Amino acid sequence: MTARSPETIPDIPLHAALAYALLGYRVFPLGPKSKIPATPRGYHNATTDHDLIRKWWAENPRYGIGIDCYDSEVVGIDVDPRHGGLETLARLEAELGPLPESVRVCTGSDGLHVYLNRSEGLTKARGSLGPGVDIKLNGYLVAPPSVHPDTGRRYQWTRPPNTNQTADLPPAWLAAILPATTTKKAPTITGRRTSGVSSRYGLKALEDECAALHGTCEGGRNNRLNQAAFSLVQLVEGGELDESEAHASLLDAALASGLGDRESAKTIASGFKDGRGFPRRAPEQTGRPPAPSGSIPDQDPTPDAPQNWEDGLAYKTMQGGGQVLAKTAGNLALLLANQREWKGALAFDELAYRATWTAEPPPCPGRGLRIPSGHLEEAHCTYVRHWFRLHYGIDFGQQDTLSAVNLAAQTGRYHPVQDYLYGLQWDGIERVSSWLSIYMGAAEQTPIGQWWLISAVARALRPGCQVDHVLILEGKQGSGKSSALRIMAGDWYQGKLGDISDKDGVQSLLGSWIVEIGELDAFKGKEATRIKDFLSQQVDRYRPSFGKWRVDRPRGCVFSGTTNDATYLHDPSGARRFWPVLTGKFNLYGLERDRDQLWAEAVHLFRQGTAWYPITEEEHGYLAEQAEDRLAQDPWEEKLIVYLASHFDEEFTSRELLTDALDVTIDHQTRYDSMRLGSLLRRLGWKRFRSLTGRDKRVYVYRRPE
């Protein structure tokens, strides 16, 4: 690698990135305090173009820096002490010889990055040499002065590239990092290709799986990677795809989508293991038969359709030797996705996780059949069946039609809220920090409004991210609280949260962006731990009604409660999740007028890396004060205070206090009673300990505050 050498490596990210470009390193931005690429194609977007680099960091000066290893002609040795990396490195250096003095970085987690020259012809390498030691060849390294996401500390050069030579990879280390070669037995199926050569069919399947992984939303990528590995290893077993090529491409795609090295390698290995033993080959190319009765009528080629999509259709051989189109779900899915009249009519709504009609399907002759629209319904399948019966003479089964429609819809995935947010343009006027006061009459300036709006943007653009709070709008009944939420959510508003302990309540979240908990009804009668668990979920996991398999759905909504009560919180330990705001006079006209600008500014703040949760002690203290003012008094509290004031023991068991202070007989005492008592005692300053004096050591006691 030859390049001009800057005199110093600056501490400002933009200037550092420009300096690396001068050195010949290809760079790209990472999210602030993150290892996740901020560009659509990750390290594949890496460049040395100064204008593009300036444009990236103008979007967010706090972006971190990634260096693409392969095109920068370096191999990175990544040592992570948290996973035994130092011990593994010591063992490797004893076996292979010491690593040469070369360019080095101390990571933000006290790890080590060693930069070495990529040997000529080295295109593939092992992902790891042991616990805590990874090899970066077809991937990237995080470069100084990026900030580590876990520790908050900066990456730092210990041997910077502007004053130190990058050493060559020693021969013993080069041999160690080369991928192991495996010899597969020759296939036993006649005509099968040898597994060392990828076919066009195999390569196209590999390309499609990598593209699908890149388009998968956060929270579902690991599962999608496992499915891709499971599917592709079947082609490996069938002789259509080279295993090392499949592994390397999947790993590249995983890293580019934001997954980690070790996590991705384990997931790919798991998918390969599960998929072996089920060899799969390219379908036989028999050519399209003549058009007998029941086959596809002549038609013009479908614009933009895959050139040979018809080659994927399956045919049934009749007794006389002729062939007709087989009545299968796969055939119908191909027709719906590619046939001229139907192409583009279906898509998949990633917010609702449902197929939807995005264009009007072809009409059926006669009257009485309403043309389908909106989200897919079971009755729509009857319409599809009838159309194909009239035009093709084939009556596809109801279940096959439902499966085919859902499969065809997958060719056009979209997320309506993401499309809405990405289409907004902020006018530069700041409103978000005070929107609760401007439009909802909140008496005091509070950060809660800004946090909540950004969290809603985060959940839309990064489904499954951590959002475990509820905005509580307090005010008189009929003042406009629900109307305001409906304005902010638009078509993606849900006015009632179902039973949080029931899967139907969880399923009802699909298709919603903002969910109102009216009068906090959904939380009434629920244990505090159940409420905490529900709000903390990032991925909703359940088996859908009439479904055969459990599904994982990254959560894409936020919650807001409405109430006209002054005190409604019952558990001090969980109160941090409730963000109360006392509203006044609502300006619903102004809110509707400025709604798009509020969301546009929230998107801008999200892209800048602005937090959507409290960080400082002052912010946490503010929320604690607000929650304390809303705590409802427990009827037991007064009786308990009187009892403790007249009994001077230093410690009590729950059973003693329930029995003697609160008159709950032993046979009627429940776990909920103990939890309720514990919450009251903690509020009064008592602490829970194991008994160390005179009692059975397995018994817990509450000790009087000093």
Wavefront OBJ file of the C-alpha trace (Angstrom):
o trace
v 0.000 0.000 0.000
v 1.607 3.253 -1.116
v 0.295 6.641 -0.143
v 1.294 9.988 1.257
v 1.800 9.994 4.985
v 0.176 12.645 7.191
v 2.312 14.014 9.990
v -0.204 13.117 12.696
v -3.417 11.154 13.151
v -5.976 13.704 14.464
v -8.426 13.015 17.295
v -11.375 14.449 15.348
v -13.187 11.659 13.440
v -13.505 13.521 10.111
v -9.858 14.585 10.092
v -8.750 11.110 11.158
v -10.781 9.524 8.341
v -9.169 11.901 5.823
v -5.731 11.015 7.213
v -6.436 7.298 6.799
v -7.521 7.911 3.204
v -4.171 9.617 2.567
v -2.486 6.471 3.895
v -4.472 4.352 1.446
v -6.943 2.928 3.945
v -10.492 2.695 2.585
v -12.848 4.076 5.238
v -16.577 4.275 5.911
v -18.657 5.643 8.821
v -19.933 3.671 11.817
v -22.815 4.764 14.020
v -21.831 6.957 17.008
v -20.637 4.736 19.879
v -21.383 1.728 17.675
v -19.671 -0.884 15.537
v -22.619 -0.984 13.128
v -22.009 0.607 9.687
v -23.918 3.811 8.965
v -23.918 3.196 5.200
v -26.379 0.965 3.331
v -23.795 -1.624 2.241
v -21.429 -1.423 5.187
v -17.750 -1.805 4.382
v -18.577 -2.338 0.695
v -19.118 1.458 0.611
v -15.581 2.134 1.920
v -13.637 4.749 -0.028
v -10.603 7.051 -0.116
v -12.603 9.833 -1.816
v -12.193 12.930 0.355
v -15.389 14.580 -0.900
v -17.502 11.549 -0.017
v -15.791 11.244 3.368
v -16.550 14.899 4.144
v -20.166 14.375 3.088
v -20.551 11.383 5.419
v -19.151 13.116 8.478
v -21.092 16.293 7.718
v -24.223 14.185 8.347
v -22.942 13.347 11.831
v -19.526 14.521 13.081
v -19.694 11.857 15.841
v -19.612 8.937 13.413
v -16.995 6.307 14.214
v -14.567 5.012 11.576
v -14.381 1.597 9.958
v -11.468 0.449 7.778
v -12.205 -2.110 5.060
v -9.437 -4.685 5.417
v -9.393 -6.460 2.052
v -9.372 -3.428 -0.255
v -6.976 -1.617 2.103
v -4.639 -4.619 1.625
v -4.387 -5.432 5.303
v -5.110 -8.437 7.484
v -6.286 -7.588 11.004
v -5.549 -9.727 14.061
v -8.339 -8.865 16.520
v -7.568 -9.875 20.115
v -10.413 -9.630 22.642
v -9.288 -10.205 26.257
v -12.904 -10.555 27.410
v -13.106 -13.894 25.614
v -9.672 -15.298 26.418
v -7.872 -13.531 23.589
v -4.627 -12.802 25.462
v -4.253 -16.454 26.477
v -4.962 -17.612 22.925
v -2.471 -15.080 21.514
v 0.239 -16.299 23.900
v -0.373 -19.886 22.794
v -0.328 -18.928 19.104
v 2.905 -16.946 19.446
v 4.522 -19.908 21.217
v 3.473 -22.185 18.327
v 3.851 -19.850 15.322
v 6.400 -17.334 16.523
v 5.818 -13.784 17.773
v 3.842 -11.316 15.702
v 6.141 -8.709 14.165
v 6.296 -5.101 15.288
v 3.607 -3.492 13.161
v 0.790 -0.969 13.228
v -1.290 -1.562 16.393
v -4.420 -0.254 18.120
v -5.556 -0.519 21.731
v -9.325 -1.005 21.538
v -11.883 0.607 23.800
v -12.232 -2.693 25.685
v -8.438 -3.073 26.277
v -8.154 -5.417 23.310
v -5.610 -5.327 20.501
v -5.734 -4.859 16.727
v -2.582 -5.736 14.776
v -2.431 -4.539 11.153
v -0.385 -6.734 8.754
v 0.078 -6.590 4.991
v -2.268 -8.854 3.042
v -0.190 -11.414 1.158
v -0.592 -11.487 -2.612
v -3.266 -13.980 -3.605
v -4.780 -14.186 -0.111
v -8.526 -13.915 -0.688
v -9.987 -16.104 2.060
v -9.054 -16.739 5.667
v -10.343 -18.432 8.758
v -12.696 -16.319 10.826
v -10.944 -17.228 14.083
v -7.759 -18.824 15.412
v -9.266 -19.631 18.788
v -11.211 -18.040 21.640
v -10.867 -14.260 21.522
v -8.624 -14.079 18.419
v -10.406 -13.253 15.150
v -8.979 -12.722 11.677
v -10.211 -9.713 9.712
v -9.727 -10.129 5.971
v -13.102 -9.858 4.261
v -14.426 -7.535 6.925
v -13.460 -4.358 8.726
v -11.684 -2.962 11.782
v -12.907 -0.173 14.037
v -10.322 2.613 13.957
v -9.371 5.431 16.382
v -10.800 7.744 17.618
v -14.056 5.684 17.524
v -15.810 5.111 20.855
v -16.444 1.571 22.104
v -20.211 0.929 22.517
v -19.862 -0.970 25.811
v -17.140 0.912 27.690
v -17.497 4.417 26.243
v -13.684 4.573 25.824
v -11.892 5.559 22.630
v -9.808 3.316 20.396
v -6.169 4.558 20.426
v -3.101 3.959 18.281
v -0.150 2.448 20.132
v 1.860 2.199 16.901
v 0.183 4.597 14.436
v 0.381 3.947 10.671
v 1.856 7.339 9.833
v 5.093 6.645 11.755
v 5.319 2.822 11.692
v 5.655 0.315 8.880
v 2.958 -2.307 8.352
v 4.770 -5.628 8.608
v 4.263 -8.623 6.349
v 2.311 -11.615 7.586
v 4.857 -14.233 8.781
v 4.715 -17.522 6.793
v 3.664 -19.612 9.821
v 0.826 -17.197 10.609
v -0.202 -17.116 6.926
v -0.456 -20.907 6.895
v -2.480 -20.836 10.121
v -5.106 -18.413 8.851
v -5.693 -20.121 5.509
v -9.081 -21.840 5.468
v -9.037 -25.594 5.857
v -9.708 -27.486 2.641
v -12.111 -30.383 2.715
v -12.550 -33.160 0.202
v -16.097 -34.249 -0.353
v -17.086 -37.657 -1.671
v -18.224 -37.720 -5.272
v -21.995 -37.448 -5.567
v -23.839 -40.692 -6.129
v -26.679 -39.145 -8.122
v -26.133 -39.493 -11.841
v -25.310 -36.224 -13.547
v -24.672 -34.250 -10.360
v -21.986 -31.601 -10.629
v -18.894 -31.936 -8.492
v -19.245 -29.964 -5.311
v -16.067 -27.968 -5.846
v -17.615 -25.916 -8.698
v -20.564 -23.593 -8.167
v -23.266 -23.717 -10.831
v -25.107 -20.667 -12.143
v -28.146 -21.830 -10.222
v -26.140 -22.117 -6.988
v -24.495 -18.723 -7.407
v -27.855 -17.067 -8.094
v -29.290 -18.680 -4.946
v -26.286 -17.439 -2.945
v -26.692 -13.906 -4.300
v -30.414 -13.887 -3.473
v -29.855 -15.112 0.102
v -27.192 -12.459 0.757
v -29.462 -9.731 -0.637
v -32.352 -10.975 1.501
v -30.157 -10.863 4.615
v -29.140 -7.279 3.851
v -32.817 -6.293 3.534
v -33.861 -7.922 6.800
v -34.730 -5.595 9.700
v -32.728 -5.543 12.913
v -33.864 -8.194 15.324
v -34.532 -10.742 12.560
v -31.109 -10.871 10.898
v -29.623 -13.687 12.953
v -32.655 -15.875 12.272
v -32.520 -14.972 8.557
v -28.801 -15.854 8.445
v -29.543 -19.268 9.973
v -32.255 -19.905 7.377
v -29.921 -18.874 4.542
v -27.173 -21.224 5.774
v -29.694 -24.062 6.159
v -30.937 -23.558 2.588
v -27.549 -23.069 0.897
v -25.841 -26.083 2.455
v -28.512 -28.212 0.766
v -27.200 -26.883 -2.562
v -23.672 -27.644 -1.362
v -24.746 -31.218 -0.642
v -26.394 -31.376 -4.066
v -23.232 -30.259 -5.838
v -24.549 -26.847 -6.948
v -22.434 -24.650 -4.676
v -18.910 -24.566 -3.253
v -19.075 -24.646 0.557
v -16.173 -22.264 1.217
v -17.637 -19.748 -1.237
v -21.044 -19.979 0.423
v -19.534 -19.571 3.902
v -17.396 -16.565 2.947
v -20.249 -14.773 1.153
v -22.686 -15.331 4.010
v -20.135 -14.063 6.520
v -19.516 -10.939 4.417
v -23.250 -10.284 4.154
v -23.708 -10.805 7.898
v -20.926 -8.357 8.789
v -22.248 -5.792 6.310
v -25.698 -6.000 7.919
v -24.282 -5.300 11.392
v -23.922 -8.784 12.903
v -20.734 -9.656 14.795
v -17.994 -12.027 13.603
v -18.290 -14.705 16.267
v -22.078 -14.599 16.381
v -22.294 -14.912 12.583
v -19.800 -17.775 12.378
v -21.726 -19.749 15.007
v -25.063 -19.098 13.284
v -23.734 -20.185 9.876
v -22.227 -23.334 11.400
v -25.547 -24.143 13.064
v -27.487 -23.664 9.824
v -24.992 -25.794 7.877
v -25.240 -28.564 10.483
v -29.047 -28.650 10.434
v -29.300 -28.510 6.639
v -26.909 -31.342 5.833
v -28.414 -34.606 4.694
v -31.042 -32.903 2.504
v -29.284 -32.441 -0.874
v -30.998 -30.104 -3.301
v -30.256 -29.576 -6.995
v -31.311 -27.180 -9.703
v -34.658 -28.152 -11.255
v -34.430 -30.138 -14.467
v -34.674 -27.934 -17.565
v -37.141 -29.868 -19.714
v -38.193 -26.909 -21.818
v -41.702 -25.576 -22.021
v -44.067 -28.195 -23.473
v -46.621 -27.488 -26.138
v -49.775 -25.842 -24.847
v -52.331 -28.565 -24.294
v -55.675 -27.993 -22.617
v -55.191 -26.530 -19.148
v -51.746 -25.029 -19.806
v -50.819 -21.343 -19.920
v -52.296 -19.422 -22.841
v -50.037 -17.336 -25.075
v -49.233 -13.941 -23.637
v -46.806 -11.085 -24.059
v -43.616 -11.231 -21.978
v -44.006 -9.603 -18.570
v -41.887 -6.416 -18.313
v -39.061 -6.703 -15.793
v -40.006 -10.324 -14.976
v -37.115 -12.801 -14.534
v -36.134 -13.865 -18.032
v -36.803 -17.578 -17.541
v -39.308 -17.600 -14.710
v -41.518 -19.994 -16.649
v -38.731 -22.593 -16.499
v -39.523 -22.933 -12.807
v -43.088 -24.082 -13.430
v -43.911 -27.715 -12.708
v -45.929 -29.837 -15.138
v -47.935 -33.029 -14.819
v -47.616 -35.721 -17.497
v -50.977 -36.976 -18.651
v -51.783 -40.575 -19.578
v -51.520 -39.839 -23.285
v -48.063 -38.286 -22.895
v -49.110 -34.636 -22.925
v -48.262 -32.235 -20.107
v -50.395 -29.765 -18.203
v -49.531 -27.232 -15.546
v -49.461 -28.915 -12.141
v -51.930 -27.705 -9.532
v -49.341 -26.665 -6.907
v -48.848 -23.701 -4.591
v -45.401 -23.073 -6.108
v -46.809 -22.720 -9.606
v -49.478 -20.305 -8.432
v -46.889 -18.226 -6.532
v -44.763 -17.921 -9.688
v -47.783 -16.859 -11.707
v -48.876 -14.248 -9.154
v -45.353 -12.801 -8.908
v -44.552 -12.726 -12.635
v -47.642 -13.059 -14.820
v -48.537 -9.822 -16.584
v -51.994 -9.234 -15.072
v -50.887 -9.970 -11.498
v -47.320 -8.687 -11.283
v -46.999 -5.923 -8.689
v -50.461 -6.452 -7.222
v -49.145 -7.976 -3.983
v -46.540 -6.896 -1.443
v -45.636 -7.722 2.159
v -46.259 -5.153 4.918
v -43.370 -5.577 7.393
v -45.156 -3.559 10.089
v -48.294 -5.702 10.047
v -46.469 -8.872 8.935
v -49.216 -9.455 6.379
v -49.557 -9.679 2.632
v -51.332 -6.659 1.202
v -52.749 -5.497 -2.114
v -50.663 -2.627 -3.479
v -52.356 -2.543 -6.874
v -55.763 -3.591 -8.134
v -55.779 -7.236 -9.274
v -57.360 -8.141 -12.626
v -61.171 -8.181 -12.505
v -63.328 -11.263 -12.744
v -66.077 -11.188 -15.409
v -69.647 -10.587 -14.290
v -70.988 -8.936 -11.169
v -70.986 -9.742 -7.483
v -67.261 -10.299 -6.801
v -65.672 -7.340 -5.095
v -62.088 -6.650 -6.154
v -59.741 -7.272 -3.190
v -57.895 -4.398 -1.518
v -56.096 -3.667 1.730
v -54.531 -6.445 3.762
v -55.046 -10.027 2.637
v -58.188 -11.730 3.905
v -59.276 -15.337 3.509
v -62.105 -14.345 1.171
v -59.546 -12.828 -1.217
v -58.166 -16.312 -1.857
v -61.556 -17.318 -3.231
v -61.317 -14.412 -5.699
v -57.832 -15.517 -6.806
v -58.995 -19.137 -7.211
v -61.978 -18.089 -9.273
v -59.874 -15.906 -11.609
v -57.409 -18.715 -12.331
v -60.256 -21.222 -12.796
v -61.771 -18.959 -15.441
v -58.534 -18.117 -17.246
v -56.425 -21.247 -16.802
v -58.971 -23.978 -16.138
v -57.185 -24.873 -12.883
v -58.815 -24.870 -9.452
v -55.988 -24.358 -6.967
v -56.912 -25.453 -3.424
v -57.781 -22.851 -0.785
v -54.753 -23.591 1.417
v -52.419 -23.703 -1.596
v -53.819 -20.364 -2.742
v -53.263 -18.804 0.675
v -49.664 -20.099 0.742
v -49.023 -18.917 -2.827
v -50.385 -15.417 -2.239
v -48.210 -15.003 0.860
v -45.121 -16.288 -0.967
v -45.680 -14.058 -3.998
v -46.106 -11.039 -1.711
v -42.575 -11.581 -0.342
v -41.137 -10.338 -3.641
v -42.177 -6.808 -2.661
v -41.469 -6.080 1.005
v -42.089 -2.611 2.434
v -42.491 -0.888 5.810
v -45.129 1.861 5.682
v -43.847 3.859 8.673
v -40.269 3.721 7.426
v -41.423 4.907 4.008
v -43.326 7.764 5.675
v -40.393 8.843 7.862
v -37.800 8.612 5.091
v -39.998 10.770 2.900
v -40.047 13.721 5.348
v -37.885 16.820 4.997
v -37.210 18.857 8.163
v -37.527 22.616 7.791
v -34.863 23.286 10.442
v -37.231 24.818 13.026
v -36.815 23.172 16.445
v -40.110 21.996 17.947
v -39.429 18.582 19.471
v -37.896 19.726 22.768
v -41.055 21.657 23.712
v -43.815 19.938 21.741
v -45.676 18.760 24.860
v -45.957 22.355 26.052
v -46.821 23.827 22.644
v -49.477 21.344 21.572
v -50.630 19.661 24.803
v -50.388 22.514 27.282
v -47.836 20.838 29.575
v -46.979 23.310 32.330
v -43.250 22.561 32.542
v -40.468 22.007 30.065
v -39.566 18.322 30.187
v -37.176 16.082 28.197
v -39.813 13.353 28.216
v -41.470 14.579 25.001
v -38.240 14.520 23.008
v -37.238 11.109 24.352
v -40.580 9.607 23.447
v -40.691 10.950 19.894
v -37.155 9.738 19.145
v -37.953 6.345 20.685
v -40.931 6.028 18.305
v -38.637 6.794 15.362
v -36.110 4.273 16.673
v -38.732 1.531 16.934
v -39.856 2.223 13.356
v -36.423 2.407 11.762
v -34.806 -0.230 13.986
v -37.601 -2.619 15.036
v -36.662 -4.547 18.134
v -34.434 -1.862 19.671
v -34.661 -1.329 23.434
v -37.632 0.878 24.367
v -39.143 -0.029 27.749
v -41.077 3.073 28.786
v -44.607 4.468 28.547
v -45.521 8.127 28.057
v -48.395 8.900 30.463
v -50.634 11.810 29.448
v -52.538 13.080 32.482
v -55.533 15.359 32.138
v -59.286 15.736 32.313
v -61.460 13.281 30.463
v -62.309 14.524 26.976
v -59.452 17.042 26.921
v -57.923 15.639 23.726
v -55.299 13.135 24.909
v -56.458 10.278 22.671
v -57.065 12.622 19.747
v -53.497 13.909 19.994
v -52.082 10.373 19.906
v -54.306 9.522 16.961
v -52.997 12.568 15.076
v -49.366 11.636 15.776
v -49.792 7.988 14.740
v -52.022 8.483 11.706
v -53.049 5.166 10.166
v -50.830 3.266 12.611
v -52.682 4.187 15.805
v -54.148 1.512 18.087
v -56.647 2.753 20.647
v -56.661 -0.187 23.022
v -54.031 -2.592 24.305
v -55.298 -6.129 24.836
v -54.486 -8.537 27.654
v -50.686 -8.417 28.056
v -50.604 -11.958 29.464
v -52.362 -13.354 26.389
v -50.822 -13.967 22.965
v -53.812 -12.256 21.336
v -52.785 -9.061 23.091
v -49.259 -9.394 21.727
v -50.476 -10.219 18.206
v -52.657 -7.115 18.252
v -49.497 -4.963 18.268
v -48.744 -5.910 14.658
v -49.560 -3.088 12.270
v -49.429 -0.459 15.034
v -46.819 2.227 15.653
v -48.360 4.022 18.648
v -50.515 2.036 21.061
v -52.699 3.840 23.602
v -53.335 2.261 27.011
v -56.553 4.046 27.886
v -56.885 4.720 31.638
v -54.021 2.213 31.989
v -56.698 -0.520 31.891
v -54.400 -3.169 30.407
v -52.131 -2.936 33.474
v -54.831 -3.052 36.141
v -54.757 -6.215 38.222
v -51.394 -7.272 36.758
v -48.345 -7.980 38.897
v -45.592 -5.387 38.628
v -43.131 -8.006 37.350
v -45.524 -8.942 34.528
v -45.826 -5.305 33.469
v -42.054 -4.835 33.564
v -41.520 -7.972 31.506
v -44.057 -6.892 28.886
v -42.596 -3.409 28.472
v -39.014 -4.733 28.303
v -39.655 -7.116 25.405
v -37.733 -6.303 22.234
v -38.985 -9.311 20.282
v -42.481 -10.759 20.704
v -42.337 -14.561 20.521
v -45.502 -16.624 20.169
v -47.324 -19.163 17.995
v -49.912 -17.330 15.896
v -53.524 -18.409 15.954
v -53.902 -21.382 13.583
v -50.132 -21.325 13.034
v -47.893 -24.378 13.204
v -44.627 -22.757 14.294
v -43.565 -20.199 16.844
v -42.532 -16.860 15.338
v -40.309 -13.992 16.441
v -41.579 -10.484 15.694
v -39.223 -7.565 16.489
v -41.399 -5.025 18.274
v -42.046 -1.927 16.182
v -44.374 0.135 18.383
v -44.266 2.445 21.408
v -46.855 2.961 24.134
v -48.660 5.904 25.673
v -51.046 5.713 28.605
v -53.843 8.185 29.288
v -55.453 8.824 32.659
v -57.383 11.422 34.636
v -56.162 10.044 37.991
v -53.598 11.878 40.099
v -52.095 8.731 41.650
v -51.946 5.510 39.669
v -48.493 3.940 40.191
v -48.256 1.076 42.670
v -44.703 -0.273 42.376
v -41.828 2.141 43.112
v -39.232 -0.237 41.618
v -40.932 -0.252 38.224
v -41.996 3.380 38.174
v -39.003 4.445 36.040
v -40.769 2.945 33.028
v -43.669 5.389 33.352
v -43.014 8.934 32.111
v -45.841 11.175 33.401
v -46.781 14.534 31.892
v -49.606 16.732 33.209
v -51.351 18.185 30.162
v -53.463 21.331 29.884
v -55.195 22.919 26.917
v -54.610 21.002 23.696
v -53.862 22.655 20.347
v -54.979 19.805 18.083
v -55.143 22.008 14.977
v -51.533 23.059 15.418
v -50.465 19.477 16.177
v -52.070 18.191 12.982
v -50.493 21.034 11.007
v -46.977 20.427 12.375
v -47.057 16.653 12.844
v -44.856 15.863 9.838
v -42.260 18.425 10.946
v -42.201 16.956 14.463
v -41.440 13.515 13.059
v -38.951 14.946 10.550
v -37.004 16.610 13.369
v -37.174 13.424 15.452
v -35.693 11.483 12.526
v -32.917 14.070 12.291
v -32.167 13.723 16.012
v -32.199 9.928 15.772
v -29.735 9.983 12.884
v -27.485 12.256 14.932
v -27.382 9.641 17.684
v -29.461 11.597 20.209
v -30.502 9.364 23.114
v -34.159 8.472 23.605
v -33.778 7.615 27.292
v -32.363 9.249 30.442
v -28.581 9.076 30.827
v -27.434 11.462 33.554
v -28.123 11.161 37.283
v -30.057 14.403 37.059
v -32.380 12.951 34.402
v -32.931 9.743 36.368
v -33.587 11.808 39.485
v -36.154 13.931 37.650
v -38.092 10.834 36.550
v -37.926 9.359 40.059
v -39.415 12.554 41.516
v -42.210 12.581 38.948
v -43.016 8.925 39.628
v -42.994 9.389 43.397
v -45.655 12.084 43.092
v -47.929 9.566 41.312
v -47.550 6.637 43.708
v -50.910 5.516 45.049
v -51.078 4.982 48.823
v -51.548 1.374 49.819
v -54.220 0.775 52.516
v -51.694 -1.393 54.337
v -49.189 1.447 54.630
v -50.791 3.269 57.571
v -51.353 0.040 59.569
v -47.766 -1.008 58.918
v -46.312 2.336 60.021
v -48.320 2.241 63.278
v -47.208 -1.322 64.034
v -43.513 -0.658 63.351
v -43.591 2.485 65.491
v -44.882 0.518 68.512
v -42.719 -2.597 68.100
v -39.011 -2.111 68.459
v -37.571 -5.329 67.047
v -34.704 -4.734 64.643
v -35.946 -7.242 62.100
v -39.109 -9.084 61.056
v -40.018 -11.832 58.614
v -42.731 -11.292 56.020
v -44.898 -13.892 57.762
v -44.641 -12.083 61.106
v -45.657 -8.730 59.664
v -48.456 -10.134 57.517
v -49.861 -12.008 60.499
v -49.336 -9.545 63.361
v -49.361 -6.141 61.674
v -51.802 -6.694 58.805
v -54.063 -9.456 60.156
v -53.529 -11.804 57.188
v -53.774 -15.344 58.520
v -51.017 -17.772 57.551
v -53.284 -19.991 55.444
v -54.380 -16.962 53.409
v -50.925 -15.490 52.775
v -49.857 -15.498 49.109
v -46.733 -14.640 47.139
v -48.444 -11.466 45.960
v -48.990 -10.446 49.607
v -45.264 -10.894 50.303
v -44.317 -8.824 47.244
v -46.783 -6.084 48.184
v -45.400 -5.978 51.745
v -41.818 -5.913 50.458
v -42.592 -2.951 48.204
v -44.044 -1.008 51.152
v -41.095 -1.798 53.420
v -38.569 -0.723 50.791
v -40.445 2.538 50.378
v -40.105 3.039 54.154
v -36.355 2.409 54.014
v -36.275 -1.183 55.289
v -33.900 -3.615 53.584
v -34.072 -7.354 53.028
v -31.292 -9.626 54.344
v -30.654 -13.269 55.085
v -31.056 -13.896 58.791
v -27.717 -14.362 60.556
v -28.868 -14.529 64.173
v -30.989 -17.146 65.862
v -33.105 -18.012 62.841
v -32.880 -20.589 60.108
v -30.362 -19.111 57.609
v -32.732 -19.796 54.732
v -35.216 -17.284 56.073
v -35.117 -13.718 54.821
v -35.882 -10.812 57.130
v -36.483 -7.104 56.765
v -34.161 -4.966 58.882
v -35.030 -1.591 60.380
v -33.233 1.388 58.776
v -30.394 2.866 60.823
l 1 2 3 4 5 6 7 8 9 10 11 12 13 14 15 16 17 18 19 20 21 22 23 24 25 26 27 28 29 30 31 32 33 34 35 36 37 38 39 40 41 42 43 44 45 46 47 48 49 50 51 52 53 54 55 56 57 58 59 60 61 62 63 64 65 66 67 68 69 70 71 72 73 74 75 76 77 78 79 80 81 82 83 84 85 86 87 88 89 90 91 92 93 94 95 96 97 98 99 100 101 102 103 104 105 106 107 108 109 110 111 112 113 114 115 116 117 118 119 120 121 122 123 124 125 126 127 128 129 130 131 132 133 134 135 136 137 138 139 140 141 142 143 144 145 146 147 148 149 150 151 152 153 154 155 156 157 158 159 160 161 162 163 164 165 166 167 168 169 170 171 172 173 174 175 176 177 178 179 180 181 182 183 184 185 186 187 188 189 190 191 192 193 194 195 196 197 198 199 200 201 202 203 204 205 206 207 208 209 210 211 212 213 214 215 216 217 218 219 220 221 222 223 224 225 226 227 228 229 230 231 232 233 234 235 236 237 238 239 240 241 242 243 244 245 246 247 248 249 250 251 252 253 254 255 256 257 258 259 260 261 262 263 264 265 266 267 268 269 270 271 272 273 274 275 276 277 278 279 280 281 282 283 284 285 286 287 288 289 290 291 292 293 294 295 296 297 298 299 300 301 302 303 304 305 306 307 308 309 310 311 312 313 314 315 316 317 318 319 320 321 322 323 324 325 326 327 328 329 330 331 332 333 334 335 336 337 338 339 340 341 342 343 344 345 346 347 348 349 350 351 352 353 354 355 356 357 358 359 360 361 362 363 364 365 366 367 368 369 370 371 372 373 374 375 376 377 378 379 380 381 382 383 384 385 386 387 388 389 390 391 392 393 394 395 396 397 398 399 400 401 402 403 404 405 406 407 408 409 410 411 412 413 414 415 416 417 418 419 420 421 422 423 424 425 426 427 428 429 430 431 432 433 434 435 436 437 438 439 440 441 442 443 444 445 446 447 448 449 450 451 452 453 454 455 456 457 458 459 460 461 462 463 464 465 466 467 468 469 470 471 472 473 474 475 476 477 478 479 480 481 482 483 484 485 486 487 488 489 490 491 492 493 494 495 496 497 498 499 500 501 502 503 504 505 506 507 508 509 510 511 512 513 514 515 516 517 518 519 520 521 522 523 524 525 526 527 528 529 530 531 532 533 534 535 536 537 538 539 540 541 542 543 544 545 546 547 548 549 550 551 552 553 554 555 556 557 558 559 560 561 562 563 564 565 566 567 568 569 570 571 572 573 574 575 576 577 578 579 580 581 582 583 584 585 586 587 588 589 590 591 592 593 594 595 596 597 598 599 600 601 602 603 604 605 606 607 608 609 610 611 612 613 614 615 616 617 618 619 620 621 622 623 624 625 626 627 628 629 630 631 632 633 634 635 636 637 638 639 640 641 642 643 644 645 646 647 648 649 650 651 652 653 654 655 656 657 658 659 660 661 662 663 664 665 666 667 668 669 670 671 672 673 674 675 676 677 678 679 680 681 682 683 684 685 686 687 688 689 690 691 692 693 694 695 696 697 698 699 700 701 702 703 704 705 706
